[in-house]
Amino acid sequence: MSTGAGRLDLPGTPIFDGDTSRRGLRMNKLFMSLRDAANRERFLADEAAYCQEFGLTAEQQQAVLARDWQAMIDLGGSIFYVYKLAMMDGRSMQYLGGVFTGMGEDDFLAAMRAGGRRDG
């Protein structure tokens, strides 16, 4: 694996590395637990209590409860796991792409259909 200069200096691109994984471990475990229908029901019945069961930090819990998608990523969430929560809310990956780029879902989807986002 190449760890060349600039690998961690990608403006606007969150890096999910070992440190990030460790920081978000409990939150990502919560998201993965939502694969099970019974867990989804428990989560929806009392989201705060469910977060506490997994030992989320106060910041992580607030991000989950507020559906602050960017904060979840910043606090160690993997997009693949965060998406499990988004799906529960009826959100698409394109919606999250819009959130993360500041474009909105429709603009993000249009950009992808036109061959991808162009920066600069």
N, C-alpha and C positions, 0 to 999 in steps of 0.2 A: 504494500500500500504506500502510495506516495504521500509524503507530508511536506511537500515543497513550500517555498515561501509564498505567503499570501493565502494559504489554505484556510485560515481562520479569519481572513480579512475580506469577506465578501459582503459588502453593504446590502442590507435588506434580506440576507439569506441566513436563516438560523442554522447553526451547525448542531447536529445531533450526534454527539460523541459520547465517550464513556462518562465524563463528568456530568453531562446533561442527562444521560440515562440514569445515573445514580440519583441525581437531584429530583427527577420526576418518577422514580420507581413506584412509589405508593399510588400516585395519581394514575399512572399508566396501568397498574394492576386493577384499580377501580374501573377504568374504562374497559379493560379486557373482560372484567366480570360481567359486563353488560351484554355479553354474548348469550347469556342464559336468561330465558324469559322470567324465571322466578326472581332473579336479581334485578331485572329491569323493573318489575313490579315493586320490589322493596325500595329501590332507588326513588321511583316516582312517588311512593307513599310518604317518604321523609328524606329528601335529598341531603339535608345537613347531617342527619344522623348517619346516613350511609357513608358520607365523606369521612365522618369521624371514625367509623369502623375501620377505615383504611389508613387512618393516621395522617391525613393530609395536613400540610401546614395551613395556617390561617389564610395566607395569600392564595394557596392552591384552592382551598375550599371556596373562597370568595370568587375566584375566577370561574370555577365550575358552576356555582350557584347563579352567577351573573351571566353565564354563557359568554365570558370574555375570552374568545377563541385565541386572540393574540397573546393574552396573558398566560393561557394554558401552555402555549408553545414556549414562551419565554421562561416559564417556571419548570420546564423539563418534559413537557408533554410531547410525545411522538405524534406526528400528524396522523399516522395510521391508527393510533389508539384514540386520539381526540375525535377522529371521524366517527367512531362508534357512538359517542355521545351526540354528535351532530345528527346522525341518522335517527336517533330517538326523537329528535326535535323536527324530523322531516326535512332536514337540510341536506343539500347535495355537496359533493366535493367541489363543484363549480362555485357554490355559494361561499365555501371556505376560501377558495382561490380568490374570489372577489374581495372578501374581508382582508386577506393578507396582502393584497396588492393595492387596496384602496380603490378598486375599480367598480365594485358592485358585481353581483352575479351575472346580470345580463351583459354588461360590457366585457366581463372576463370571458364568458362563453363566446361572445362574438369574436374576441381577440383570438381565442383558441381555434375557432373555426376558420379564421383568416390566416392561420399559420403560426400563431403564437404571439406572445407579448413582445413588443419591441421596446427596449430600454435605450434611450439616447439615440 
